[in-house]
Amino acid sequence: MTDAAAPAALPGGERRVVVREALSVGIATGAYGISFGALAVAAGLDVWQAMALSLLMFTGGSQFAFVGIVANGLHAAPAAIAASSLLGVRNGLYALELTQLLGVRGVRRIAAAHLTIDESTAVAVSQEDVRASRLGFWLTGVSVFTLWNLTTLAGALLGNALGDPRRYGLDAAACAAFTALLWPRLRSRDAVAIAAVAGVVAVVLSPTLPAGVPVLVAAFAALIAWRSPKDDAPEASRGPAPSPTAGLVERPDADLPHDGGRR
């Protein structure tokens, strides 16, 4: 079994679902690149410098932090560096999760590292099949990368003709795409409760903490909430207590658990 053949082996229906999710997230996120391009040239960068940041750095939060330093001077550097460093830590945690999932080697490993962002990770880990996860990761990463760079170029060329790019609400489009991706996964009360806890933590902390910190804290809160019910799962998976008469009939395999996939 090879990595390259895995996506093609997906049934047609599952493949269409993954492609639809990946492209919708890619389009919603990539469109926000126009805001970066316009802000970059407004801060004093030229078109080629803005494009180099999107092509080589390719991490929206850190790119905006860099532009903030250019626009506001070195006194803004500590906050911007702290925020971008936290975003880098977050991407490092994503890489730990995706290393085994993607199973890539050589040059593909370098490409995977460059495309490891919020969106590609979210689509990958939300799938229930490893083949779907790999397809979702690559398709989302490539679509975001392509559109982000194209819209960066458009924003940099149009520059001040756009006015304040934030008035178009493109940042809300990316959030809407993540909500649409998450919503179908909220199939139980536990999942809804965990999502609510993470959302409340992020909203409460956002006004007071640097960018990126509320997301990390919310992720840890969600992890703690997720682990609590999971601790009892092995006990529940053992099934009901055996009948008092269960041992009266000689059946060597009667007591074998029926959840052979339990780990």
Summary of the structure (lengths in Angstrom):
residues: 263
radius of gyration: 22.7
end to end distance: 23.3
largest distance: 85.0
contacts: 773
relative contact order: 0.14
helix: 75%
strand: 0%
